[in-house]
Amino acid sequence: MADIALAQGKPQTLDDLMIAMDVVDTLRHREDLVRRELNEEGREEDLIARLRKIYRDQGIEVPDQILADGVKALKDSRFVYTPPPAGWKRSLLTLWARRDTHGKRAGYALAAVVALFLGYHVFITRPAQLAAEQERIEITETLPKSLRQAHADVLAVGNDPAAKQKADALLSDGERAIRDGDRAAMTRIAGELGALRNELAAEYTLVIVSRPGESSGVWRRPPRGSQARNYYLIVEPVAHDGRKLSLPVRNEETGASETSSKFGVRVPQATFETVASDKRDDGIVQRNQFGIKKRGTLAVDYKMPFEGGIITQW
């Protein structure tokens, strides 16, 4: 019904400029038609005729002059936007025109930078600062206090002049390490003072082993092919409450320091034979105390001759 009304009524007219722009737009959308018609001389009339029919089919009557102006405008590239040449002004204008998009991108980039900075601070910078502060406190406060306290404990526990002299020498070395800020030296010296304190506080008896199925003594030839014999009694340190202790000892055959709960002590052959004879009577060593270590002293009070050598394997 709408098409019939348009055909019967007065032809619709538009503003000349708007019609000319519409003509150009129509020609752009019919590139195959334009290419064919405009590339052949004298075919503008046929192109105009085709355009006239296109508009009439839509119920629009367009004067031939307007159609001709539209064709000419297409040839002259009128109504076509030509971007300005590249340059800093164009770049600024483009950035401004696209400020919403660039703003979001800049926001995302800023958020990423902030997240990266916070992550670096939380996981790298802050832990490093805390570690440095902890090390400073340890060097200036914790270790010096621990070292001096260990020296005071040695003096409180021990009444042995040799132990006091050793503790004083260690403290002197420790004070030098404190002045130098030598963390490793302070740690080592504090450990040595602690070991000296524990050694002084220890109380035990070196008991000759005489349990069934266990050796009370062994003899061995010294290393390097010697034909001599070394005689050892097997002992274990036992506290007053019956607990078996482990002591740091130096194996004379290997030169290595070990912590052992049972070891052999080198004795003269006569002592070895006396203990062996004692055990042969009834399988038990009656006189089984080899030495006694009292609290506050470093030295063991040996009840039998001891030649100074120790082994940990036999």
Secondary structure as GFF3:
##gff-version 3
##sequence-region A 1 314
A	DSSP	alpha_helix	2	8	.	.	.	ID=ss1
A	DSSP	alpha_helix	16	28	.	.	.	ID=ss2
A	DSSP	alpha_helix	31	38	.	.	.	ID=ss3
A	DSSP	alpha_helix	44	57	.	.	.	ID=ss4
A	DSSP	alpha_helix	64	75	.	.	.	ID=ss5
A	DSSP	alpha_helix	88	97	.	.	.	ID=ss6
A	DSSP	alpha_helix	99	120	.	.	.	ID=ss7
A	DSSP	pi_helix	121	125	.	.	.	ID=ss8
A	DSSP	alpha_helix	126	137	.	.	.	ID=ss9
A	DSSP	pi_helix	138	142	.	.	.	ID=ss10
A	DSSP	alpha_helix	143	157	.	.	.	ID=ss11
A	DSSP	alpha_helix	161	180	.	.	.	ID=ss12
A	DSSP	alpha_helix	183	201	.	.	.	ID=ss13
A	DSSP	beta_strand	204	208	.	.	.	ID=ss14
A	DSSP	beta_strand	217	220	.	.	.	ID=ss15
A	DSSP	beta_strand	230	238	.	.	.	ID=ss16
A	DSSP	beta_strand	247	250	.	.	.	ID=ss17
A	DSSP	beta_strand	257	260	.	.	.	ID=ss18
A	DSSP	beta_strand	263	267	.	.	.	ID=ss19
A	DSSP	alpha_helix	269	282	.	.	.	ID=ss20
A	DSSP	beta_strand	289	293	.	.	.	ID=ss21
A	DSSP	beta_strand	301	302	.	.	.	ID=ss22
A	DSSP	beta_strand	310	311	.	.	.	ID=ss23
###
